[in-house]
Amino acid sequence: MKLRYLLPPICLIAGFLLGYYFGQKPEQPTAMPLSSIQSENESTVALKIKPESNATIESTDKSSTPDERSVTADTAIENGPSLQLDSAQVSARLVQLEEEQDLVGILQVLFSLIEQGRFAEADALIEFTIDGLNGGKLNSPLWKGAANVETMLLRHLQQNYHSSLKYVVYLTQMQNLPELLSDLREEVLTGSLGTLLIGLNDGSADNLVADLVPYYREKIENWDRSQFSNRDIIKSLGFIATEESALLLADLKDWAPSNMKLSLIQSLATNGTPVAIDFMNSWLQEERNPRFKLALEDALRLLQ
């Protein structure tokens, strides 16, 4: 099986939801729209958030009975990630899924929201799920290392890599994320998961991964560059084949410790842009360490 079919479950499981499974619940989590779901009456529940303006929503017949509306929602869920539910249907369904400890069903709703571009609702659902897994109602031991969850995540990323990456880019561009989402974004993109996620790009999502460079630039500039030691960010930038990422990698040469120089050379070689090649040629002329010198020579030869 190709590598890109094996890596997605690691990325999305550990990064988006299950990476928080063993964490501690914050004392005062911020902005939890879906955790505050309230019943309007016995048959309907309304979301605390509004769907985004570009969302595709299937209108429901107001004259339908509660049972008919329930059947419509259940049928849509069974049809997989393409389900079309309005906000009230999503909320009502989540209450039921939480009571049934159905994490698979919750993830199906999440995938559908992301696929439809309803990112604000996806934000709320991720927070709702993380909160439920950390001391909330989603406390079943069934989900600890569950193979069916991994398989579902794998299938989703195989078929919806672009929409998932669009959501990640969206998260990097948000300035005031709630605490849980902010922590999740950093955990995913500044660690090995970010490298794996970006590395899944086969060239068809170059524009999307390029949009991640400003996020990495800001992280680097806000850290103490004299002690910069995030090897995973260096690796991630290598998979973004743009001149901007090559310049950022080149700028890190004087800040990265000696034990990270080989990773920097490898990432420049992976980047492979003219800017990266020119910089490696200049680096080779001044390098005295035989190991780094050999790595630079081999990288330049292979890029010819």
N, C-alpha and C positions, 0 to 999 in steps of 0.2 A: 504494500500500500504506500502511496506517495506521502512524503513527509507532511505536506500541507493538509492532509486528511487526518493526521495524528495529533497535530499541535492544537487545534481549536479548543478541545475541551479543557486543556490546561489553562489557556488564556481566559476564556469566558467564565469557567467555573470558579477558579481561584480569584479572578479579578472582579467579576461583576457581582457574584453573590456568595458563593461558598467560601471565598477567602476570608470572609468575616464570621464563618460558622463558629470558630473557636475563640473569637475575639470577645472583648468586654463591651457591653452596652454603655454608651455615654450616659452620664448622669442626667444631662439635659439636652437630648437630641433636638436639633432645630428643624423647623418646617417639615412636619410629617403629615402631609395632606391626607394620605390614604389611611394612616393609622387612626385618624379621627372620623372614620366613616360613621355616619349616623343614619338611622332609618327614618324616612319620611312617613312611611306607613308600613303595614305588614307585608306589602308586596314589592316596594321599590326602595332603592337606596341611592342617594345622590353623591357624586364626587365633590370634594372640596375644591377641585380645580376645574378649569374649563379646557376643552380640547383646543389644540392650536388651530389657527385659521386655515392652515393648509392640510388639515387632517381630512381623510376620507371617511365619512360617517354614514352609515345606513340608517335612515329614519325609521322609526317604529310606529305602528298603528296605535294611536292613543286609546282606541276603543277595544284593544285586545284585553283579554282577561289576564290576571296574574299568571295563571297556568300557561296560557299561550305564549306570554312573553318569556317565561322560564324555558319553554321548549325551544323558542327561537335562539336564546342565548346558548343553551346546551348544544344545539345542533351546530352553531357557529364555532364553538370551542372544538368540537370533534373534527371539524374540517381543517384544523391546523392553523398555522401562523397567518393565513389570509383572512381570518375572521374579522367581521366588521361589527363592532359594538359601540354604542354611544356611551357617554360617561356614566350614566345611571346604570346601564347594563353591566359595565365593567365593575362598578362598585358592588352591585348586588352579587355578581359572580364571585368576586374576591372574598366577600363575607362567607359564602358557601364553601369555597375552596379552602379557606383558612380553617373553618370548622372541621372539614374533612381531612385536614393535614395533607392536602394535595399540592405539593410543591411543583410537580410536573405541570399541572393545570395552570398554576400561577405563572410559570415560565412561558407557557404557551401564550398567555395574555400579554406578557412583556414583549415577546418576540413580535407579536402582531402590532403592538403600538410602535415599536422601533421600525418595523417594516413600512408602516403607514406614515412615518415621519412625525408621529405624535410624541415628541421628545419630552415635553413638560410632563405629560402623563406617565411616560416611562420613568422619569426621575422619581416621581412620587411612588410609583410601584416598587422601584428598587429599594427606596428607603423603607417602605412598608415591609418588604420581604426581609431585608437585613435586620430590621427591628424585631420582626417575628422570629427570626432564627437565633437572636441573641436575647433570650429571656422572655420572648413574647409567646404567642400562641402556636407558632410553627416549631414545636419542641419535640417532634417525633424523632426517635433515634433511627428511623427508617432512612433518613437522608444522609447519614454519615457514610460517605464514600459510595453513594448509590450508583450502580452501573447504568440504570435506566436514565438517570439524569444526565450522566456523561454522554450517553449515546444520543440523547435528544439535542444536547448542546452541539455535538459534533455535526449532526445532520443540519442543524440550523445554520451554522457557519459555512458549511459546504455550499449551501444554497443562497445564503444572504450575507456574504462577506462585506459587500459594499455598504449595505444599509447599516450593518453593525459598526463598520469603520466610520461612517458618517456620524453615528451617534457619539463615538469616541471623540471625533473632531469637534462636535458640538460642545461636549463637556469641557474641552480645553479652551474654548472661546468664551465660556461663561465666567463672569467676574465675581459673582457673589453666590456661589453654590452653597447649599446647606452643608453642615459639617460632615455628615456621613458620606455624601457624594464627593465632597472635596477630598476627604481621606481616601476614598476609593479610587478616585482619579489619580492621585499621587502614587498609591500602591501599585496600580496597574502600569502607569506610564513611566515611572522612574525605576522600575525593577525589571526583572527578566521577562515578566509577562508582556511588557511593552515591546521588547525586542522580538518576542515570538509573534505577537500580533502584527507588527509592522513587517516582519519577515515573511508573513504569509502572502504578501502582495506579489503577484506574478507579473507585474508590470501594468496591469489594467487599472490599478488604483493609484497611479503615481501622483495624480493631482491631490488626492485625499491625503496621502501620507505626507506630501509636501506641506500641507496646511498644519502639520504638527510641529514644524520647526520653530515657529514663534513661541510655542509653549516651552520647548526645551531651551531656547535662548533665554527666556525669562527665568527659568529655574537655575540655569548656570550663573546668570548675572546676579541673582539674589543670594547665591551661596558664596561662601568664602573661597574665591577662586585660587587663592594661594594653597588651599588644602583640598582642591577638587579631586575627588576619588570615586566618582560614580561610574564604574565600568559599564553598567547597563545602559546608561544614557549614551556613552560613546558608541557602544554596539548598535543601539537603535538608530543613531544618526547615520551610521554606515549604510543602513538599508534604505535611507532616503537619498536617492541619487539626484541631488540638486546641487548647484554651486553654492547656494546659501548654507546648506548643511556642511559642505566641504570646507567653507570658510570658518564655520563654527568649530569644526574638528581641528583645523589648522591652528586656530587661536588657542586651543587647549594644550597645544604641545608644551608651552612654557609653564603650564600650571599643573599638568598631570604628573604624578610621581613616577619615578623610574620604572616601578613594577607594573605600570599601566601603559607604557610606551608601545609595547608590542600590540596591545589591543587597539591603540590609536592607529598604528600602521595598518593593521588588519581592516579597520573600519574605513580608512582612506582608500585602501585597495578595493573594498566592496563598493564604496561610493563611485569610484572610477570616472568621475567627471574630469574635464581638462584642468579645472582648478586643483583638484586632488592630485592629479599627476604632476602638475608643475610644482606643487608644494613638496611632494615626495622627492622630486629631483633635487630641489634646493636642500632638503633635509639630508639627502644622501651625501651631498658635497661636504657637509660639516660634521656628520656623524662619525664618532670614533669607537663606539661600542660595536664589536664585531657581530654580535647577534642581531642588533637592530639594523646594522648595515646590510647584512645578508637578507633580512626580511624585506628591506626596501628594494634591494636589487631584484629579488624574486618577484615582488609585487609589480615593479615597473616592467619587468620582462613579460610577465603574464598579461599585462594590460596593453602591450604593443599590438 
